[in-house]
Amino acid sequence: MTAGSRFQRQVAVVTGAGSGIGRATAAAFAAEGASVVVADVVIEGADDTVGAITAAGGTAVSCLTDVADEEAVKVMCEKAVEHFGRLDVLHNNAYWAPLHRPLLETSTEEWQRTIDVTLTGVFFGCKYAIPIMIDGGGGAIVNRASIAGFLDATPNFAAYMAAKGGVVQLTRSVAVDYGSAGIRCNAVCPGLIRTAATAPLLADEQRSERLRRRLPAGRFGEPDDIANAVLYLASAESSYMTGQTLVIDGGKTIT
Ligand SMILES: NC(=O)c1ccc[n+]([C@@H]2O[C@H](COP(=O)([O-])OP(=O)(O)OC[C@H]3O[C@@H](n4cnc5c(N)ncnc54)[C@H](O)[C@@H]3O)[C@@H](O)[C@H]2O)c1
């Protein structure tokens, strides 16, 4: 991504920013001038992201956060104000789910943890970021959903799909309830993006090649493909957009 100044003097919080798409998005915000709170339940990952951002001349601080823990999410949002004076953008990206697990093989504990992290974590983020954003004159929230749970039905992803479907509706709810207070809220729905989470699936070369050939774009997504969309939804360029769910999937869901 080319460095610019779209988020100069703005502050962004990115959850699950210790790896994959979250890391790429945190780095992209910083490259565009934002000061970034890099939150993750794995502090080593968050610290590595902060290291990469600062090495590139950006500004960031790491924050140990389990997004399923309400108090931790409150502290994460307050950290933006303590360190950087304000909070303009929240990107709710963290998730946890048992993947490739049919409903009958999903334990009640796994179901609950999926909802706690992947859906309730988004609720907590909105709950504690919105009042700070309103005090600061407004803000933008970008939630990470998935085509699984929106347009696509992926086999054996019951808990994940239920949580991500909830994220789409929560996004709409925040948009209607807080739009007049200056809060925009949108969601992004990635297709198959090459990260640690999808590495086991893509390691099977034959399967991976079959999947790739079905994509109109002819390739899998990269974390920057999603980061670019998140920055658009968080920026003034999308100021008339709210409550929307943007699909970035190389065309998978139109085939
Ligand atoms: N990779 C894909 O193909 C794909 C497709 C659709 C949607 N997504 C979504 O994109 C987001 C990022 O996915 P990814 O592929 O980069 O995954 P990833 O596994 O590389 O990164 C997820 C990050 O979230 C962190 N995390 C896990 N539980 C957490 C918690 N309780 N609190 C805070 N942080 C926590 C992990 O430590 C990790 O750093 C997720 O919401 C995922 O559902 C990914």
The ligand as a Tripos MOL2 file, in Angstrom:
@<TRIPOS>MOLECULE
LIG
   44    48     1     0     0
SMALL
NO_CHARGES

@<TRIPOS>ATOM
      1 N1         -8.9400  -15.3960    6.0430 N.am      1 LIG1
      2 C1        -10.0970  -15.5100    5.4290 C.2       1 LIG1
      3 O1        -10.2270  -16.1730    4.3890 O.2       1 LIG1
      4 C2        -11.3180  -14.8250    5.9910 C.ar      1 LIG1
      5 C3        -12.5170  -14.8970    5.2650 C.ar      1 LIG1
      6 C4        -13.6410  -14.2600    5.7630 C.ar      1 LIG1
      7 C5        -13.5750  -13.5680    6.9480 C.ar      1 LIG1
      8 N2        -12.4010  -13.5250    7.6420 N.ar      1 LIG1
      9 C6        -12.4110  -12.7800    8.8900 C.3       1 LIG1
     10 O2        -11.3090  -11.8980    8.9360 O.3       1 LIG1
     11 C7        -10.8800  -11.7310   10.2870 C.3       1 LIG1
     12 C8         -9.3900  -12.0010   10.4050 C.3       1 LIG1
     13 O3         -9.1090  -13.2890    9.9250 O.3       1 LIG1
     14 P1         -7.6420  -13.8020    9.6250 P.3       1 LIG1
     15 O4         -7.7360  -14.7780    8.5260 O.co2     1 LIG1
     16 O5         -6.7390  -12.6210    9.5130 O.co2     1 LIG1
     17 O6         -7.3580  -14.6180   10.9750 O.3       1 LIG1
     18 P2         -6.0280  -14.8060   11.8490 P.3       1 LIG1
     19 O7         -6.2390  -16.0820   12.5800 O.co2     1 LIG1
     20 O8         -4.7940  -14.6350   11.0260 O.co2     1 LIG1
     21 O9         -6.1080  -13.5740   12.8580 O.3       1 LIG1
     22 C9         -7.0650  -13.5010   13.8760 C.3       1 LIG1
     23 C10        -6.4680  -12.6940   15.0250 C.3       1 LIG1
     24 O10        -7.4790  -12.5630   16.0360 O.3       1 LIG1
     25 C11        -6.8380  -12.7620   17.2840 C.3       1 LIG1
     26 N3         -7.8380  -13.1830   18.2790 N.ar      1 LIG1
     27 C12        -8.4020  -14.4070   18.4430 C.ar      1 LIG1
     28 N4         -9.2290  -14.3940   19.4940 N.ar      1 LIG1
     29 C13        -9.2010  -13.1340   20.0070 C.ar      1 LIG1
     30 C14        -9.8270  -12.5100   21.1110 C.ar      1 LIG1
     31 N5        -10.6570  -13.1910   21.9130 N.pl3     1 LIG1
     32 N6         -9.5650  -11.2040   21.3570 N.ar      1 LIG1
     33 C15        -8.6920  -10.5180   20.5700 C.ar      1 LIG1
     34 N7         -8.0580  -11.0620   19.5240 N.ar      1 LIG1
     35 C16        -8.3140  -12.3590   19.2380 C.ar      1 LIG1
     36 C17        -5.8030  -13.8410   17.0210 C.3       1 LIG1
     37 O11        -4.8200  -13.8820   18.0470 O.3       1 LIG1
     38 C18        -5.2650  -13.3930   15.6790 C.3       1 LIG1
     39 O12        -4.1880  -12.4810   15.8210 O.3       1 LIG1
     40 C19       -11.7740  -12.6570   11.1240 C.3       1 LIG1
     41 O13       -12.8540  -11.9260   11.6320 O.3       1 LIG1
     42 C20       -12.2650  -13.6770   10.1090 C.3       1 LIG1
     43 O14       -13.4860  -14.2510   10.4780 O.3       1 LIG1
     44 C21       -11.2720  -14.1420    7.1930 C.ar      1 LIG1
@<TRIPOS>BOND
     1     1     2 1
     2     2     3 2
     3     2     4 1
     4     4     5 ar
     5     4    44 ar
     6     5     6 ar
     7     6     7 ar
     8     7     8 ar
     9     8     9 1
    10     8    44 ar
    11     9    10 1
    12     9    42 1
    13    10    11 1
    14    11    12 1
    15    11    40 1
    16    12    13 1
    17    13    14 1
    18    14    15 2
    19    14    16 1
    20    14    17 1
    21    17    18 1
    22    18    19 2
    23    18    20 1
    24    18    21 1
    25    21    22 1
    26    22    23 1
    27    23    24 1
    28    23    38 1
    29    24    25 1
    30    25    26 1
    31    25    36 1
    32    26    27 ar
    33    26    35 ar
    34    27    28 ar
    35    28    29 ar
    36    29    30 ar
    37    29    35 ar
    38    30    31 1
    39    30    32 ar
    40    32    33 ar
    41    33    34 ar
    42    34    35 ar
    43    36    37 1
    44    36    38 1
    45    38    39 1
    46    40    41 1
    47    40    42 1
    48    42    43 1
@<TRIPOS>SUBSTRUCTURE
     1 LIG1         1 GROUP 0 **** ****
